[in-house]
């Protein structure tokens, strides 16, 4: 919220390791939070430091 207030022109993404995305973020509560707060996600693979997916 602070970044949004200070620099509202920036587009913020929540960076999530692929294992957390596949195991946790498909559940009902995380999906509700993503939709409610219109979160943008960046899914990455930490071992190889590769971004796998940008989700608007």
ABEGO torsion letter per residue (X at the ends): XAAAAABAABBBBBBBBAAAAAAAAABAAAAAAAAAAGBBBBBBBAAAGBBABBBX
